[in-house]
Amino acid sequence: MRRSWEFLLVLGFHGFHYTKTGLVTQIRRWEIFVNRFTATCVSLIITTSVSLLFRKNGDLMSPKVAEEHKEARRKQILEAAARVFIRLGYQAATMKDVVEESGLSRGGVYLYYGSTEQMMLDLIEEGDREVDEMPKMLQDGVRVWDVIEGLIRGMTADMDQASQGLAPVYYELFITGWRKRAYETLMARRYNRSLDAFVGLLEEGVRRKEFHPPVPVAHIAKMVFSFHDGLQIHAIQFGADLVDVPGQTDAMLLSLKHLLGLGVTSKEEFA
């Protein structure tokens, strides 16, 4: 019986019996081995599970693809938020409304945004990125005036649909936040960023000797911005037809040509 008991404790690759001391030592070695083996297996399982989270169509997603997926999901949420803000108004919209509109789970939306305010600020930032495209419009052989005219006509072209877009939502945000000055820094930053870009275009026209303004170009840029915002508010309030957006745009461009010293004396020359 004793030999049978000892035989059961023999490990095949050692080929000998253990004394009590040797048995204890070997058991401890095996405990360490088993613990390490278990830890390795757990680590492997965790690594495999994490990898599967980033697996798409059977292929492991690269960090770049994962980031693109994240950005696409963020834009999906922002588009849903924009539709909700346009339909309900910024103040009335809730996170629940955006979650339902997006078709995602509550956790899926909160993973990216914790409030409608964060969504609104990102929507504003998305729009502001278009300002960075202004300098790229000045390609070789393109007149600065053609770029400026295209920008102004582009800004006023969709004013007949202004009441159905995000413009009223932006004004709602800024007006409601004005009293507590919640967005004072944001508003100033947006204004200065856009103004600097437009002033840069005017200065380039002066540098090329295309423009010869009698007043500082910064004054001209601010006048154009005030015209645009005032026209947009009137179009939202009274409708583009009553305000005559195309007629006012033509008048502004004609006046701007005079201010820039382009020597226009009639509407025929302007056209």
C-alpha positions as CSV (number, residue, x, y, z in Angstrom):
1,M,0.0,0.0,0.0
2,R,2.8,2.4,0.9
3,R,4.5,1.8,-2.4
4,S,1.2,2.2,-4.2
5,W,0.7,5.5,-2.5
6,E,4.2,6.7,-3.3
7,F,3.8,5.6,-6.9
8,L,0.8,7.9,-7.3
9,L,3.1,10.8,-6.3
10,V,5.7,10.0,-8.9
11,L,5.9,12.4,-11.8
12,G,6.8,10.6,-15.0
13,F,9.6,12.9,-16.1
14,H,11.4,12.5,-12.8
15,G,11.2,8.8,-12.4
16,F,11.8,8.5,-8.6
17,H,10.0,8.5,-5.3
18,Y,9.8,11.5,-3.0
19,T,10.6,11.8,0.7
20,K,8.2,13.9,2.7
21,T,10.5,16.9,2.4
22,G,11.0,16.4,-1.3
23,L,7.3,15.9,-1.8
24,V,6.4,19.2,-0.1
25,T,9.1,21.0,-2.1
26,Q,7.8,19.6,-5.4
27,I,4.2,20.4,-4.5
28,R,5.2,24.0,-3.9
29,R,7.0,24.1,-7.3
30,W,3.9,22.8,-8.9
31,E,1.7,25.3,-7.2
32,I,3.9,28.1,-8.5
33,F,3.8,26.5,-12.0
34,V,0.1,26.2,-11.9
35,N,-0.4,29.8,-10.7
36,R,1.9,31.1,-13.5
37,F,0.2,28.9,-16.1
38,T,-3.3,30.1,-14.9
39,A,-2.2,33.8,-15.0
40,T,-0.8,33.3,-18.5
41,C,-4.1,31.7,-19.7
42,V,-6.1,34.5,-18.1
43,S,-3.9,37.1,-19.8
44,L,-4.3,35.3,-23.1
45,I,-8.1,35.2,-22.8
46,I,-8.2,39.0,-21.9
47,T,-6.0,39.9,-24.8
48,T,-8.0,37.8,-27.2
49,S,-11.3,39.3,-26.0
50,V,-10.0,42.8,-26.4
51,S,-8.8,42.0,-29.9
52,L,-12.2,40.7,-30.8
53,L,-13.7,44.0,-29.8
54,F,-11.7,45.6,-32.6
55,R,-12.3,42.8,-35.1
56,K,-14.4,43.8,-38.1
57,N,-15.4,41.5,-41.0
58,G,-12.9,38.9,-39.7
59,D,-9.9,41.3,-40.0
60,L,-8.2,42.9,-37.0
61,M,-8.9,46.7,-37.1
62,S,-5.8,48.9,-37.1
63,P,-5.7,51.9,-34.8
64,K,-6.4,54.1,-37.8
65,V,-9.5,52.1,-38.7
66,A,-10.7,52.1,-35.0
67,E,-10.2,55.9,-34.9
68,E,-12.2,56.3,-38.1
69,H,-15.0,54.2,-36.7
70,K,-15.0,56.4,-33.6
71,E,-15.1,59.6,-35.6
72,A,-18.0,58.2,-37.8
73,R,-20.0,57.3,-34.7
74,R,-19.4,60.8,-33.2
75,K,-20.6,62.4,-36.5
76,Q,-23.7,60.2,-36.4
77,I,-24.5,61.4,-33.0
78,L,-23.9,65.1,-34.0
79,E,-26.2,64.7,-37.0
80,A,-28.9,63.4,-34.8
81,A,-28.4,66.2,-32.4
82,A,-28.6,68.8,-35.1
83,R,-32.0,67.4,-36.3
84,V,-33.3,67.4,-32.8
85,F,-32.1,71.0,-32.1
86,I,-33.7,72.2,-35.4
87,R,-37.0,70.5,-34.7
88,L,-37.3,71.2,-31.0
89,G,-35.0,74.1,-30.3
90,Y,-31.8,74.0,-28.3
91,Q,-33.3,74.8,-24.9
92,A,-36.1,72.2,-25.2
93,A,-34.0,69.4,-26.5
94,T,-32.8,66.7,-24.1
95,M,-30.3,63.9,-24.1
96,K,-33.2,61.4,-24.3
97,D,-34.4,63.1,-27.5
98,V,-30.9,62.8,-29.1
99,V,-30.6,59.1,-28.0
100,E,-33.9,58.2,-29.6
101,E,-33.1,60.2,-32.8
102,S,-29.7,58.5,-33.2
103,G,-31.0,55.0,-32.9
104,L,-28.1,54.1,-30.6
105,S,-28.2,52.9,-27.0
106,R,-28.1,55.4,-24.2
107,G,-24.6,54.2,-23.2
108,G,-23.5,54.4,-26.8
109,V,-24.3,58.2,-26.9
110,Y,-23.0,59.0,-23.4
111,L,-19.7,57.3,-24.3
112,Y,-19.2,60.4,-26.6
113,Y,-21.3,63.2,-25.0
114,G,-22.5,63.9,-21.5
115,S,-24.8,66.8,-22.4
116,T,-26.6,68.6,-25.2
117,E,-24.3,71.5,-24.5
118,Q,-21.2,69.5,-25.5
119,M,-23.0,68.5,-28.7
120,M,-23.9,72.0,-29.5
121,L,-20.3,73.3,-29.0
122,D,-19.0,70.5,-31.2
123,L,-21.5,71.4,-33.9
124,I,-20.3,75.0,-33.8
125,E,-16.7,73.8,-34.0
126,E,-17.5,71.7,-37.1
127,G,-18.9,74.8,-38.8
128,D,-15.9,76.9,-37.8
129,R,-13.5,74.5,-39.5
130,E,-14.8,75.8,-42.9
131,V,-13.0,79.1,-42.0
132,D,-9.7,77.3,-42.3
133,E,-10.4,76.6,-46.0
134,M,-10.4,80.3,-47.0
135,P,-6.6,80.6,-47.7
136,K,-6.7,77.4,-49.8
137,M,-9.1,79.2,-52.2
138,L,-6.3,81.6,-53.4
139,Q,-4.9,79.4,-56.1
140,D,-2.5,80.7,-58.7
141,G,-4.4,82.7,-61.4
142,V,-7.5,83.2,-59.3
143,R,-8.4,86.8,-58.5
144,V,-8.9,87.6,-54.8
145,W,-12.1,89.4,-55.7
146,D,-13.6,86.3,-57.3
147,V,-12.9,84.4,-54.1
148,I,-14.6,87.1,-51.9
149,E,-17.6,87.4,-54.2
150,G,-18.0,83.6,-54.2
151,L,-17.8,83.5,-50.4
152,I,-20.4,86.2,-49.9
153,R,-22.8,84.8,-52.5
154,G,-22.3,81.4,-50.9
155,M,-23.1,82.7,-47.4
156,T,-26.4,84.3,-48.6
157,A,-27.4,81.6,-51.2
158,D,-29.3,79.4,-48.7
159,M,-30.9,82.2,-46.6
160,D,-34.3,81.2,-48.0
161,Q,-33.9,78.0,-46.0
162,A,-32.2,79.8,-43.0
163,S,-35.2,79.2,-40.6
164,Q,-35.0,75.4,-41.3
165,G,-31.3,75.1,-40.5
166,L,-29.0,75.5,-37.5
167,A,-28.7,79.3,-37.7
168,P,-31.7,79.9,-35.4
169,V,-30.3,77.4,-33.0
170,Y,-27.0,79.2,-32.9
171,Y,-28.7,82.5,-32.2
172,E,-30.9,80.9,-29.5
173,L,-27.8,79.5,-27.8
174,F,-25.9,82.8,-27.8
175,I,-28.9,85.0,-26.9
176,T,-29.9,82.7,-24.0
177,G,-26.3,82.5,-22.8
178,W,-25.7,86.2,-23.2
179,R,-27.1,87.4,-19.9
180,K,-25.0,85.0,-17.9
181,R,-22.1,85.5,-20.3
182,A,-21.8,81.7,-20.5
183,Y,-20.5,81.8,-24.1
184,E,-18.7,85.2,-24.1
185,T,-15.3,83.7,-24.7
186,L,-16.6,81.3,-27.4
187,M,-18.4,84.0,-29.3
188,A,-15.3,86.3,-29.2
189,R,-13.1,83.5,-30.4
190,R,-15.4,82.6,-33.3
191,Y,-15.8,86.2,-34.4
192,N,-12.0,86.9,-34.3
193,R,-11.2,83.6,-36.0
194,S,-13.5,84.3,-39.0
195,L,-12.6,88.0,-39.0
196,D,-8.9,87.2,-39.2
197,A,-9.4,84.8,-42.1
198,F,-11.4,87.4,-44.1
199,V,-9.0,90.2,-43.3
200,G,-6.3,87.9,-44.7
201,L,-8.1,87.7,-48.0
202,L,-8.4,91.5,-48.2
203,E,-4.8,92.0,-47.3
204,E,-3.7,89.5,-50.0
205,G,-5.7,91.6,-52.5
206,V,-3.9,94.7,-51.4
207,R,-0.5,92.9,-51.6
208,R,-1.3,91.9,-55.2
209,K,-2.3,95.5,-55.9
210,E,-5.7,94.3,-56.8
211,F,-7.4,96.3,-54.1
212,H,-6.9,100.0,-53.2
213,P,-9.1,100.6,-50.1
214,P,-9.4,104.1,-48.6
215,V,-10.1,102.7,-45.2
216,P,-8.4,99.9,-43.1
217,V,-9.4,96.4,-44.4
218,A,-10.4,95.4,-40.9
219,H,-13.2,98.0,-41.0
220,I,-14.4,96.6,-44.3
221,A,-14.3,93.0,-43.0
222,K,-16.4,93.9,-40.0
223,M,-18.9,95.7,-42.2
224,V,-19.3,92.6,-44.3
225,F,-19.9,90.5,-41.2
226,S,-22.5,92.8,-39.8
227,F,-24.3,92.8,-43.2
228,H,-24.3,89.0,-43.3
229,D,-25.6,88.6,-39.7
230,G,-28.2,91.3,-40.0
231,L,-29.5,89.9,-43.3
232,Q,-29.6,86.4,-41.9
233,I,-31.6,87.4,-38.9
234,H,-34.1,89.3,-41.1
235,A,-34.4,86.4,-43.4
236,I,-35.2,84.1,-40.5
237,Q,-37.7,86.6,-39.0
238,F,-39.4,87.9,-42.1
239,G,-38.5,85.4,-44.9
240,A,-36.0,85.7,-47.7
241,D,-38.5,87.0,-50.2
242,L,-39.7,90.0,-48.2
243,V,-36.1,90.9,-47.3
244,D,-35.0,90.4,-50.9
245,V,-31.8,88.5,-50.1
246,P,-30.5,88.5,-53.8
247,G,-31.1,92.2,-54.2
248,Q,-29.3,93.1,-51.0
249,T,-26.4,90.8,-51.8
250,D,-25.9,92.5,-55.2
251,A,-26.0,95.9,-53.5
252,M,-23.5,94.9,-50.9
253,L,-21.1,93.5,-53.5
254,L,-21.4,96.7,-55.5
255,S,-20.6,98.8,-52.5
256,L,-17.7,96.5,-51.5
257,K,-16.2,96.9,-55.0
258,H,-16.2,100.6,-54.6
259,L,-14.6,100.4,-51.1
260,L,-11.9,98.2,-52.4
261,G,-11.1,100.7,-55.1
262,L,-12.1,98.5,-58.1
263,G,-13.5,101.5,-59.9
264,V,-17.0,100.3,-60.5
265,T,-19.3,103.1,-61.8
266,S,-22.4,101.1,-62.8
267,K,-24.2,97.9,-62.2
268,E,-23.3,96.8,-65.7
269,E,-19.6,96.9,-64.8
270,F,-20.3,95.1,-61.6
271,A,-22.1,92.3,-63.4
